[in-house]
Amino acid sequence: MKKKSAVAALIGLTVLTALPACENDNINPYDYAGSTEETQNQGSREVVTTLLAEYPIGSLVWSHDTTLNESVEIPAGTSLYIEPGVTVTCASGAKVPVEIVVLGNLYCLGTAAKPVTFTSDKKEPAAWGGIICGYNSSEVVLSHVDIAYAGATPTESSVSFQNKLFKTEIDGGVPAFHFCNPSGKFVIANSFFHDNYNDQTYFTGGNGVISGNVFADSGNAADGGEAINVKSGCRLDIAYNLIYNACTNAFKLSNAGTSEVMPSTEIRVFNNTMVDCGWRRSKNKKGGSIWLEKGIFPKFVNNLVYDCRYGMKQPKADGADTDKSIVTPNYYFASTAAGVEQMSAAADLIMFYDSDPRSKTPGDRNPAFVRFAQNPKMDINCQVDDPAQGAPLPFSKDWDFHLQPGSPAIGGGAGSIDRLFPNGLAFFGMKKVNFIDSTNDQNYYFTAPSLSAFYGACGSR
């Protein structure tokens, strides 16, 4: 029996690992009828049955590892369900990069033990496009999902471009995940985005919960890259995420596009940890950790910023709506003199508040992570993706971003914040799934946990 529950924070730090992939095209569930003992529809199109669950009529179900040699388009009105443990390998090297374009609905039913994995055969950034959702996509669930090596530049023959999604001209890569329906719903929960060549996520509309995730090694030195990039038309609860090495910003928040059709964005951002972000943009001063622009009015508290190039910033003009915003307290730590200076009240474009705990000298107020190896050559103003020249080290699954006992970041944060979805977002496409084995039953409500008084995503053990 499904029960409403909060999304548990992922960051222990035990990061999801991919299962071995094997080539097995898995596009049409009815192809399995009578051909395998594991997946069959029992001679009827009234229900699609696997060992795990029964799915509603008309569903697409991927229950085996799958290699995509070309893009996949999920038609409007159709739901694709991907079962736990499935690895989707996107072939690289094609003239038209592989994309997964969701005009209907997508449900990735991963678990902590068996995540759903999207990867490439090349295992290098920009090897495939990304998951690009359509204007009428109603529901997308990314629960316990590993998404890596996306961000390729589309062509005019790409499915996303043909559907006029995300790009109207070819001028760079696509994000690993894009959602754009202001009436739709999505959740990203307990997932691992890493080594994607452009933005990890980009939202131009939608109601969403983003909680318990790791976003690591975002973007590239040529074009930059945000971990979470938000425009108008969104209502989002974003909490308990770790963002490491976003080469432009951890958060870029904007109300760009606001109109009668695209309403103003409302957003709650709390208890997130940002580490080593912003090294790429030192020439034009755009980037660091948090960038607020074009009338955005977030509630943004109890977040921890660690050795990022800047703290919270906005443009000199057309910046955040500070009268409607709550953007303090947040915790700012710098281990270097340059970091202290660039988070100070004198820094250009900085949003400085006396209520924010911050380093006054290099190393002051160290939040004391349980286990983290900073690059000894770290240069927050470097412009090349090379650790030998000061760029962040590659993300390590062995790091632990919990706070040690006695950490000054354990308490003192804001005491309350109203979530946009305190009772959770319901995903009715998941409710329709009848899990045969009750031990595999999955909730169809997703809720960001409530605010914690500590700073950052993890607290103490």
C-alpha positions as CSV (number, residue, x, y, z in Angstrom):
1,M,0.0,0.0,0.0
2,K,1.5,3.3,-1.0
3,K,1.9,5.9,1.7
4,K,2.7,9.6,1.5
5,S,6.2,10.2,2.7
6,A,9.0,12.7,2.5
7,V,12.0,12.2,0.3
8,A,14.9,11.0,2.3
9,A,18.2,12.9,1.8
10,L,20.6,10.9,-0.2
11,I,23.9,12.4,0.9
12,G,25.5,10.0,3.3
13,L,27.6,10.1,1.2
14,T,26.9,6.8,-0.6
15,V,26.3,7.7,-4.2
16,L,24.4,5.6,-6.6
17,T,26.4,3.3,-8.8
18,A,25.4,2.0,-12.2
19,L,24.6,-1.7,-12.9
20,P,26.4,-3.3,-15.8
21,A,24.7,-2.5,-19.1
22,C,24.0,-5.0,-21.8
23,E,22.6,-4.3,-25.3
24,N,18.9,-5.1,-25.4
25,D,16.6,-2.8,-27.3
26,N,13.5,-2.4,-25.1
27,I,11.2,0.1,-26.7
28,N,7.9,-1.7,-27.1
29,P,6.6,-3.7,-24.1
30,Y,4.4,-5.8,-26.3
31,D,7.5,-7.2,-28.1
32,Y,8.0,-9.3,-24.9
33,A,4.8,-11.2,-25.1
34,G,5.7,-14.9,-25.2
35,S,9.4,-14.2,-25.8
36,T,10.7,-14.1,-22.3
37,E,9.8,-15.5,-18.9
38,E,10.6,-12.2,-17.2
39,T,8.4,-9.8,-19.1
40,Q,5.1,-10.5,-20.8
41,N,1.7,-9.0,-21.2
42,Q,-0.1,-12.4,-20.7
43,G,-1.8,-12.2,-24.1
44,S,-3.8,-9.1,-23.3
45,R,-3.3,-5.4,-24.0
46,E,-5.4,-4.5,-21.0
47,V,-2.4,-4.6,-18.8
48,V,1.4,-4.8,-19.2
49,T,2.8,-7.2,-16.7
50,T,6.4,-7.7,-15.5
51,L,7.8,-9.6,-12.6
52,L,7.7,-6.3,-10.7
53,A,4.4,-4.7,-11.5
54,E,1.3,-4.3,-13.7
55,Y,1.1,-1.1,-15.7
56,P,-2.0,0.6,-17.2
57,I,-3.1,-0.1,-20.8
58,G,-1.0,1.8,-23.4
59,S,2.1,2.0,-21.2
60,L,5.6,1.6,-22.5
61,V,7.8,-0.3,-20.1
62,W,11.6,-0.8,-20.1
63,S,12.4,-3.7,-17.8
64,H,15.8,-4.6,-19.3
65,D,19.0,-2.8,-20.0
66,T,18.7,-0.9,-23.2
67,T,21.1,0.6,-25.8
68,L,19.8,3.6,-27.8
69,N,21.5,4.1,-31.1
70,E,19.1,6.9,-32.0
71,S,16.8,9.3,-30.2
72,V,13.5,8.2,-28.6
73,E,10.3,10.2,-28.5
74,I,7.7,9.4,-26.0
75,P,4.4,10.5,-27.6
76,A,1.9,12.8,-26.0
77,G,-0.5,10.9,-23.9
78,T,1.9,8.0,-23.5
79,S,3.7,7.0,-20.3
80,L,7.1,5.3,-20.2
81,Y,8.0,3.4,-17.1
82,I,11.6,2.4,-16.4
83,E,12.0,-0.3,-13.8
84,P,14.6,-0.5,-11.0
85,G,18.1,-1.4,-12.1
86,V,17.7,-0.7,-15.7
87,T,20.7,0.9,-17.5
88,V,20.0,3.0,-20.6
89,T,23.2,3.4,-22.6
90,C,23.2,6.1,-25.2
91,A,25.5,5.4,-28.1
92,S,27.9,8.2,-28.9
93,G,29.4,9.3,-32.2
94,A,26.2,9.7,-34.2
95,K,25.8,12.8,-36.4
96,V,22.6,13.5,-34.5
97,P,23.2,12.9,-30.8
98,V,20.9,10.6,-29.0
99,E,18.1,12.3,-27.0
100,I,15.2,11.2,-24.9
101,V,12.3,13.5,-25.7
102,V,9.3,13.2,-23.4
103,L,6.2,14.6,-25.0
104,G,4.1,12.4,-22.6
105,N,5.1,11.2,-19.2
106,L,8.2,9.5,-17.8
107,Y,8.5,7.5,-14.6
108,C,12.0,6.2,-13.5
109,L,11.3,3.8,-10.7
110,G,14.8,3.4,-9.3
111,T,15.6,2.4,-5.7
112,A,18.6,2.9,-3.5
113,A,19.9,-0.6,-4.3
114,K,18.8,-0.6,-8.0
115,P,19.0,2.9,-9.5
116,V,17.9,3.7,-13.0
117,T,21.0,4.7,-15.0
118,F,21.4,6.9,-18.1
119,T,24.9,6.7,-19.4
120,S,26.9,6.5,-22.6
121,D,29.2,4.0,-24.2
122,K,31.9,6.6,-24.4
123,K,31.7,7.6,-20.7
124,E,32.7,11.2,-21.5
125,P,30.7,14.4,-21.2
126,A,28.6,15.5,-24.2
127,A,28.4,11.9,-25.5
128,W,24.6,12.3,-25.8
129,G,21.9,15.0,-25.5
130,G,19.7,14.7,-22.5
131,I,16.1,14.1,-21.3
132,I,14.1,17.0,-22.9
133,C,10.4,17.3,-22.0
134,G,7.7,18.8,-24.1
135,Y,5.2,21.6,-23.4
136,N,2.4,19.2,-22.6
137,S,4.5,16.7,-20.6
138,S,2.3,16.2,-17.4
139,E,4.4,14.1,-15.1
140,V,8.1,13.2,-14.8
141,V,9.5,11.2,-11.9
142,L,13.3,10.8,-11.6
143,S,13.7,8.8,-8.4
144,H,17.0,7.2,-7.6
145,V,18.4,7.9,-11.1
146,D,22.0,8.3,-12.2
147,I,22.4,10.6,-15.2
148,A,25.8,11.2,-16.7
149,Y,27.7,12.3,-19.9
150,A,24.9,14.3,-21.4
151,G,25.0,17.8,-22.8
152,A,25.8,17.3,-26.5
153,T,24.9,20.0,-29.0
154,P,21.8,19.1,-31.1
155,T,21.4,19.5,-34.8
156,E,18.5,20.7,-36.9
157,S,17.6,17.1,-37.3
158,S,17.4,16.5,-33.5
159,V,14.1,15.4,-32.1
160,S,14.2,18.3,-29.5
161,F,14.9,20.9,-32.2
162,Q,12.2,19.4,-34.5
163,N,9.7,19.8,-31.6
164,K,10.9,23.4,-30.9
165,L,12.0,22.4,-27.4
166,F,14.7,24.2,-25.4
167,K,16.5,25.6,-28.5
168,T,15.2,27.6,-31.4
169,E,18.7,28.0,-32.9
170,I,21.8,25.8,-32.6
171,D,24.2,27.6,-30.3
172,G,25.4,25.0,-27.8
173,G,24.4,21.9,-25.9
174,V,21.3,20.9,-24.1
175,P,20.9,20.3,-20.3
176,A,20.9,16.8,-18.9
177,F,17.2,17.4,-17.9
178,H,14.8,20.1,-19.1
179,F,11.1,20.6,-18.0
180,C,9.0,23.4,-19.5
181,N,5.3,22.8,-18.8
182,P,4.1,25.3,-16.1
183,S,1.0,23.1,-15.5
184,G,3.1,19.9,-15.3
185,K,4.8,18.2,-12.3
186,F,8.2,16.7,-11.9
187,V,10.3,15.3,-9.1
188,I,14.1,14.7,-8.9
189,A,14.7,12.7,-5.7
190,N,17.7,10.9,-4.4
191,S,19.5,11.0,-7.7
192,F,23.1,11.6,-9.0
193,F,23.8,13.9,-11.9
194,H,27.4,14.0,-12.8
195,D,29.9,14.8,-15.7
196,N,27.3,16.5,-17.8
197,Y,28.7,19.0,-20.3
198,N,26.2,21.9,-19.9
199,D,23.6,22.7,-17.3
200,Q,22.6,19.7,-15.2
201,T,18.9,20.9,-15.0
202,Y,17.0,23.8,-16.7
203,F,13.4,24.7,-15.9
204,T,11.2,27.1,-17.9
205,G,7.9,26.0,-16.1
206,G,6.7,23.3,-13.8
207,N,5.7,22.4,-10.3
208,G,8.6,20.4,-8.7
209,V,10.4,18.9,-5.8
210,I,14.1,18.6,-6.0
211,S,15.5,16.9,-2.9
212,G,18.2,14.5,-1.7
213,N,20.3,14.7,-4.9
214,V,24.0,15.1,-5.8
215,F,24.9,17.4,-8.7
216,A,28.6,17.0,-9.4
217,D,31.1,18.3,-12.1
218,S,28.7,20.5,-14.0
219,G,29.5,22.2,-17.3
220,N,32.6,23.0,-19.3
221,A,35.2,25.7,-19.5
222,A,34.0,27.0,-22.9
223,D,30.3,27.4,-22.2
224,G,29.9,27.3,-18.4
225,G,27.1,25.3,-16.7
226,E,24.8,25.6,-13.8
227,A,23.5,22.8,-11.5
228,I,20.0,24.2,-11.2
229,N,18.9,26.9,-13.7
230,V,15.4,28.3,-13.2
231,K,13.3,30.7,-15.3
232,S,9.7,31.9,-14.9
233,G,6.6,29.6,-14.6
234,C,8.0,27.4,-11.9
235,R,6.9,26.5,-8.3
236,L,9.7,24.6,-6.7
237,D,10.8,23.2,-3.3
238,I,14.6,22.6,-3.5
239,A,16.2,21.1,-0.4
240,Y,19.0,18.8,0.9
241,N,21.0,18.7,-2.3
242,L,24.8,18.6,-2.6
243,I,26.2,20.7,-5.5
244,Y,29.9,20.1,-6.2
245,N,31.9,21.8,-8.9
246,A,29.3,23.7,-10.9
247,C,31.6,25.6,-13.1
248,T,29.3,28.7,-13.3
249,N,26.7,28.7,-10.5
250,A,25.1,26.2,-8.2
251,F,21.9,28.1,-8.6
252,K,20.9,30.5,-11.3
253,L,17.4,31.8,-10.5
254,S,15.5,34.2,-12.8
255,N,12.0,35.4,-13.6
256,A,12.9,35.8,-17.2
257,G,9.9,35.1,-19.4
258,T,7.3,36.2,-16.9
259,S,4.0,37.0,-18.6
260,E,0.3,36.2,-18.5
261,V,1.1,32.8,-20.0
262,M,4.2,32.2,-17.9
263,P,3.6,33.3,-14.3
264,S,6.2,34.5,-11.8
265,T,8.3,31.8,-10.3
266,E,7.9,30.9,-6.6
267,I,10.8,29.0,-5.1
268,R,11.9,27.7,-1.7
269,V,15.6,26.8,-1.5
270,F,16.9,25.5,1.9
271,N,19.5,23.2,3.4
272,N,21.6,22.7,0.4
273,T,25.4,22.5,0.3
274,M,27.5,24.1,-2.5
275,V,31.2,23.3,-2.8
276,D,33.9,24.6,-5.2
277,C,31.5,26.4,-7.6
278,G,32.1,29.3,-10.0
279,W,35.7,28.9,-11.1
280,R,34.9,29.3,-14.8
281,R,33.5,32.8,-15.0
282,S,36.3,35.0,-13.6
283,K,36.6,37.2,-16.8
284,N,33.0,38.4,-16.9
285,K,32.3,38.2,-13.1
286,K,29.1,36.2,-13.7
287,G,29.0,33.2,-11.5
288,G,30.1,31.8,-8.2
289,S,27.5,30.1,-6.2
290,I,24.1,31.8,-6.3
291,W,23.0,34.2,-9.1
292,L,19.6,36.0,-8.7
293,E,18.2,38.1,-11.5
294,K,15.2,39.5,-13.4
295,G,12.8,40.0,-10.5
296,I,13.2,36.6,-8.9
297,F,12.0,36.6,-5.2
298,P,13.2,33.4,-3.6
299,K,13.0,32.2,0.0
300,F,16.6,31.0,0.3
301,V,17.9,30.1,3.8
302,N,20.1,27.7,5.7
303,N,22.3,26.9,2.7
304,L,26.0,26.3,3.0
305,V,28.5,27.8,0.5
306,Y,32.0,26.4,0.8
307,D,34.9,27.7,-1.2
308,C,32.9,29.0,-4.1
309,R,34.0,32.0,-6.1
310,Y,31.4,34.4,-4.7
311,G,28.5,34.2,-2.4
312,M,25.0,35.4,-3.5
313,K,25.1,37.9,-6.4
314,Q,22.8,39.8,-8.6
315,P,23.3,42.1,-11.6
316,K,23.6,45.9,-10.9
317,A,20.3,46.4,-12.7
318,D,17.3,44.1,-13.2
319,G,18.2,41.9,-10.2
320,A,16.2,40.1,-7.6
321,D,13.0,41.6,-6.1
322,T,14.6,42.0,-2.7
323,D,11.4,43.4,-1.1
324,K,9.7,40.1,-1.6
325,S,12.7,37.9,-1.0
326,I,14.0,36.1,2.1
327,V,17.7,35.4,1.4
328,T,19.3,35.2,4.8
329,P,20.7,33.5,6.9
330,N,23.1,31.4,4.8
331,Y,26.6,30.2,5.7
332,Y,29.6,31.3,3.7
333,F,33.1,29.7,4.2
334,A,36.3,30.5,2.4
335,S,39.7,28.9,2.9
336,T,41.6,31.5,0.9
337,A,42.2,35.2,1.1
338,A,40.7,35.6,-2.4
339,G,37.6,33.8,-1.2
340,V,37.2,35.9,1.9
341,E,37.5,39.1,-0.2
342,Q,35.0,37.9,-2.9
343,M,32.4,37.1,-0.3
344,S,32.8,40.4,1.6
345,A,30.6,43.4,1.6
346,A,33.1,45.2,-0.7
347,A,32.8,42.5,-3.5
348,D,31.3,43.7,-6.7
349,L,27.6,42.7,-7.1
350,I,27.5,40.8,-3.8
351,M,24.4,40.5,-1.7
352,F,25.8,40.9,1.8
353,Y,23.8,40.5,5.1
354,D,25.2,40.8,8.6
355,S,22.9,37.9,9.6
356,D,25.0,35.5,7.5
357,P,27.7,33.6,9.3
358,R,30.8,33.9,7.1
359,S,34.6,33.6,7.1
360,K,36.3,36.9,8.1
361,T,39.8,35.4,7.6
362,P,40.9,32.4,5.5
363,G,39.7,29.2,7.2
364,D,37.5,31.0,9.8
365,R,34.3,29.2,10.7
366,N,35.3,26.0,8.9
367,P,32.1,23.9,8.9
368,A,34.3,20.8,9.2
369,F,33.0,18.1,6.8
370,V,33.6,14.6,8.0
371,R,35.6,13.7,4.9
372,F,36.5,16.0,2.0
373,A,39.8,16.5,0.1
374,Q,40.1,20.0,-1.3
375,N,42.5,20.5,-4.2
376,P,45.7,21.8,-2.5
377,K,46.2,24.0,-5.5
378,M,42.6,25.3,-5.5
379,D,42.2,28.6,-7.3
380,I,38.6,29.9,-7.2
381,N,39.5,32.3,-10.0
382,C,40.9,29.8,-12.4
383,Q,39.5,29.5,-15.9
384,V,40.5,26.1,-17.1
385,D,39.2,22.7,-16.2
386,D,42.5,21.4,-14.9
387,P,43.1,20.5,-11.3
388,A,46.8,21.1,-11.8
389,Q,45.9,24.8,-12.4
390,G,43.5,25.1,-9.6
391,A,40.2,23.7,-10.8
392,P,38.3,21.4,-8.4
393,L,39.2,17.8,-8.1
394,P,36.9,15.2,-9.7
395,F,34.0,14.3,-7.4
396,S,34.7,11.3,-5.1
397,K,32.1,9.0,-3.8
398,D,34.2,8.5,-0.7
399,W,33.6,12.1,0.5
400,D,31.2,12.6,3.4
401,F,29.7,16.1,3.7
402,H,28.1,15.5,7.1
403,L,29.3,18.0,9.8
404,Q,31.7,16.9,12.5
405,P,30.6,17.3,16.1
406,G,31.2,20.8,17.2
407,S,30.9,22.3,13.7
408,P,29.8,26.0,13.8
409,A,27.4,25.2,11.0
410,I,25.4,22.7,13.1
411,G,23.0,25.3,14.5
412,G,21.9,28.9,14.2
413,G,19.9,28.7,11.0
414,A,16.4,30.1,10.4
415,G,13.8,28.3,12.4
416,S,11.0,28.0,9.8
417,I,10.1,28.3,6.2
418,D,6.9,27.5,4.3
419,R,7.2,24.9,1.7
420,L,5.1,25.2,-1.5
421,F,4.1,21.6,-1.3
422,P,4.0,20.7,2.4
423,N,1.6,17.8,1.6
424,G,3.6,16.6,-1.3
425,L,3.2,16.4,-5.1
426,A,1.1,13.4,-6.2
427,F,2.1,11.6,-9.4
428,F,-1.0,9.7,-10.5
429,G,0.8,7.8,-13.2
430,M,2.7,6.0,-10.4
431,K,-0.5,5.5,-8.4
432,K,-1.9,3.5,-11.4
433,V,1.0,1.0,-11.1
434,N,0.1,-2.2,-9.3
435,F,3.3,-3.6,-7.7
436,I,3.0,-7.3,-7.6
437,D,5.6,-7.7,-4.8
438,S,4.7,-5.4,-1.9
439,T,8.4,-5.0,-1.0
440,N,8.8,-3.1,-4.2
441,D,5.9,-0.8,-3.7
442,Q,6.7,2.8,-4.3
443,N,5.1,6.0,-3.1
444,Y,3.4,8.3,-5.5
445,Y,3.7,11.4,-3.3
446,F,7.0,13.3,-3.1
447,T,7.7,15.9,-0.4
448,A,10.8,17.9,0.4
449,P,11.6,17.4,4.1
450,S,11.0,20.4,6.3
451,L,13.7,22.9,7.2
452,S,16.5,22.0,9.6
453,A,18.3,24.5,11.8
454,F,21.7,23.4,10.7
455,Y,23.3,24.9,7.6
456,G,23.8,22.7,4.5
457,A,22.4,19.4,3.3
458,C,23.6,16.9,5.8
459,G,23.9,18.0,9.4
460,S,25.8,15.8,11.8
461,R,25.7,12.0,12.0
